[in-house]
Amino acid sequence: GFPLNLPFGISAGPLFNSLFVKAGSAFGFSALTYKTARSSYYPCHPFPNILYIKTKGDLRLEKNREVEVIKKPSLKISITNSFGVPSQGPEIWQDDVKKALSYIKSGQLLIMAFMGTAKPNQTQQELIEDFTKASKMSKETKAKVLEVNLSCPNIGNEGLVCYNLKVTEKTCKAIRHAIGNTPLILKVGFYKNKKDLEKLAKIANEYGNAIAVINTIQCKILDKNGKQAIPGKNRLLSGVCGHAIKRAGLEMVSSLNKIRREKNYKFEILGIGGVMTANDYFEYRKKGADLVQSATGAMWNPYLAYEIWKQENL
């Protein structure tokens, strides 16, 4: 329901603060997602945080979830990012989001992303309550659209919240109660099982306004000798993004669009993953994405929105 100059923008991640939002706005990205925030301070993983990688097959398949770090990027850039979703405390990010909103021009939209934080010995209900707390804090910034990140490691050994659909439903229901009618995007990962995706679509149609697919795909990040490439505890697995996840992102958009038509659902679809060129953007649009966003592509090419706009207006 928001008019955009171009249905293209930057997904959660690269826009660390209001200055990055200001730059994204100036470069013509229309839908700008402020980096995922938490209800309390959360530190960043130590260096290194971004490494170039190469894949040996389709990351949609579990058997190909081991990737190798390389020193120089190929023409089709793929990276792993290992930041750990750090966050300033709300006493800092709430004021900064308000500043970011002042940089948003006509035909542009700021989306506020948030998530809950898993803690040792935490109950499921306590995690849901932290998601809800973060949603309330996000709404207080006066951002017009909120995005809940359900696709980062939140439940310890159980994996991603979005793959536990019972927790996902409880979380979305609680958030909806907390934020009222504020538009809500559900950011999720790659689903292998069609029935799981159908269940997610039903949850989104009831409690959300849009689904953003996909976040990074978790892989084992290895060096050329087959050893863990990113030093530190719990850092063997790390999210892969860029060109390597494009096929998976397109598949999710296509599948959700089919479910949406069959069930007559009303949610919108945000296509994310491997959007490195203008042609990638148009592929996502043809698969049914109402809005397309880029993270890696936007970081390596700040002129990407202009290139898409130029091609769309030829």
N, C-alpha and C positions, 0 to 999 in steps of 0.2 A: 503493500500500500504506500510505499515511499517512492516518489519520483527520482530516478537516477539519471545522470547524464549518460552513463554507460553501465550496463549490468556486470561490472567487473571491479574487483578490488583486491585488497591484501588481507589474507586470513590471519588468525591469531598466531603470534610469534614474533615477526620482525618489528612490530611497532611497540617498542619497549616503553615509550613515554610520549608526552605531548609533542616533543620536538620531532620525533619520528612520524607522528600523525600529521604534523604541519608539513613535513617534507612529502609524505604520501599524497596529501591533498594538493600540494603545489604541482606534483607530477601527474595529476589527473586521475588518480585512482578514486573511484566513486564510493565504494563500500569499504570502509576502513575499520578493521577490528582491533581494538585496543588489547594489548597482550593480556593473556589470562591472569587474573588476580585471585588472591586467596584472602580469607578472613583474618589472617595474621602473617607476619613476616616469614618467608621461607627462603633459605639460602640457595645460591646457584652451585651446580656441580663445579669442581675445579677444572682448570685447563687440562687437556684440550676439550673443546665443546663442539667443534665442527671439523669433520674430515671428509675428504673426497672418497668415494667408494665405487667399486664396480660389482656388478651382479653376474651370476652364472646361469640365471634362468628367471622364470616368471615368479615374482615374489608372492603372487596369489597362492602359490603352492608351498606347503610347509617344508617340503624337501629342499627348497631353494632359499630358505631363510638364513643362510650363511653367506655373508658378503665380505669382500676383501678391500682393505684400505689401499688407496693409491696416492701418489704424491701430486700428480697433475690431473686436472679434470679432463674428461673427454668433451667432445662438442655437445653431447647431451648430458648435462650436469646432473649427477646424483650425489647426495651427501648423507651423512648421518649427523644428527644434532643431538647432543647430550648435555642439556642444560638443567634438566630436572624440574622444569616449570617453576623457576624462582619467582618470588613476589616481594615487593615492598610491603610494609604494613599499611593498613587502610588509612591511617592518619596521613600517609604520603600519597598513595595512589588515588584516593577519592578526590582530593584537591587537584591533582594533576589531570584526571579525566575531565574535570570541569574546564580546565585550561585547554585541553585538547578539543573540547566541543566548540570553543571560540574560533578554532581554525577551520571548521567545517564550512564549506561554501555551498551555495545553492546547487542542488542536484547531487549532493554528496550525503553520506550517512555514516555516523559513527556507531559501531556495534561494540558493546561492552562484554568482554568474555570473563568468566569466573569459573571456579571449581572448588570442591571440598578437599580437605587435607586428611589423609589417612595417618593415624598415629598408633604407636604400640599399644596393644591391649584395648583398642577401641572397639566398641560395639557397632553393629550395623546402624543402629538408630543414631548413635553419636555422629557417625559419618554423614548420614542424611541431614542431621541438624546443622552440621557445618556447611554443607552445600546450601542449605536454606539461609543460613546467616550471611554467607557470601553473596547470595542473590539479593537479599535486602540491602546490603551495603552497596551493591552495584546499582540498584534502582535509585538509591539516594543521590547518585551522581547526575541524575536527570538524562542519562543516555536513553534514547528512544527505543532501542532494541537491545536485548540481552542474549548472550550465548553461553549455555552451560557446557563445559568440557567434560564429557563422560568417557573420554577416550585416552586418558593417561593413567598410569598405574596408581590406583587408589586403594585397592583392597588387599594390599600385601601380596601374598602368594596366590590369591584367587585371580589375579590379573586385572583387566580393565573393567570398570563399572559397566560400560555399555554391553559387555558380554554376559553380565548377570542381569537378565531382563527383569527379574523380580525386584532387584535393588533399583534398577533404572526406573521402573514404573513408580515405585514408592518415592524415589527422589524427585521425579518430575511432578508428581502429584503435590508433594510438599512445597516445591518451588512455585508452582502455579498458585497455590493458596497464598504464598507469601508476597508475590509480585502483582497479583490481580490480573488486569488485562494487558499488561506490558508484553509486547511481542517477544517470544522466546524461541531461540534456535537450539536444537540438540546437535552437538558436535560428537560424531561417533567414528569408529574405526571400520575396518574391512570385515564383512560377514561372509563366511563360507556357506552357511546354512540358510536356504531360502525361507524356511519357516521362522527362523530367528529374525530375519529381515522383515517378514510380514508382521511379526509381533511388535517389532520396533516401530513400524509404520503406524500400527494401531495406537501405540502409546503416544507417538508424536501427534497424531490426528486429534487425540483427546486432550493432551496437556500442552502441546507445543504449537508453533506456527510454521516451523521449517526444520529440515534436517540438513546438516552440513556433513558431506562425505567426500574424501576421507581424511582422517588424521594420518600421521606417519604409520608405517608398518614396522613392527618390532622385529629385528633380526640380530643374529650373532655377528658382532663386528670383529673380524680377525685380521691379523697382519699377514704378510706373505708367507710366514712360516706356520700359519694356522693357529697362532696364539691370540689371546685376548688383546685387542689393539688399544682400547681406551683403559688406562690404568685406574684401579680403584674398585672397591667393593660394590657389587650389584651393577656393574657397568659393562658386563659382557653383552647384554642385550641393550640395544639402543634403536631409536626410531630412524627409519630411512625415509627420505623425501627427495623431491626432484623427479627427473624423468623416469626413474625406476618404478615409481608407483602409479604412473599415468594409467596403464591398462586397468589396474584395480579400481582406481577412482571412476573411470568411465563405466566400468561394469556396475558399480554400485548405483551410479546416477541412472543408468538405463533400467536396472532392476527396480529401483524405487519408483521411477516414472511409470513403469508397467503396473506395479501394485497400486499406485495412486489412481491410474485410469480405471483399473478393474474394480476398485473399492469405492471410487468416487470420493476419495479423500481430498482435503483442502490444503494440506501443508505444501509449502514451497520447498524447492531443492536447491542447495548450494553445492556446486561442483568444485572440488578441490583435489589437487594431486597431480604433480607433473605438468602444470601449466607453465611452459617455458617460452612459448611462442604464440603469436596471434592465431595460428592454425589450431593449436591446442585448445584455445578458448572457443573457437567455432565448433570443434568436435564436441566439447562438453555441452554447448548450447543445443546442438542437433540431437544429443542423447536425452535432452529434457531438463537441463539445468536452467532454473530461472535466473540464477546469479552465479557467476564464476569468480573464484578467488585464487590467488597465487601467493606463495611464501618464498620458496627458493627462487622461482623465476623473477619475482619482483626485486629480490635482494641483488641478484646478479645483473638485472637489466631494469633500471628505474624508468626507462622509456617504454616499458611493455604496454602500459595503458594507452599511451599515445599511438603506438604501432597498431593496436587493436582498433582504436577509434578511427585511424586513418584508413585501415582496410575495410571497416564497416561502412565508411562514408565515401568510398570510391565511386 
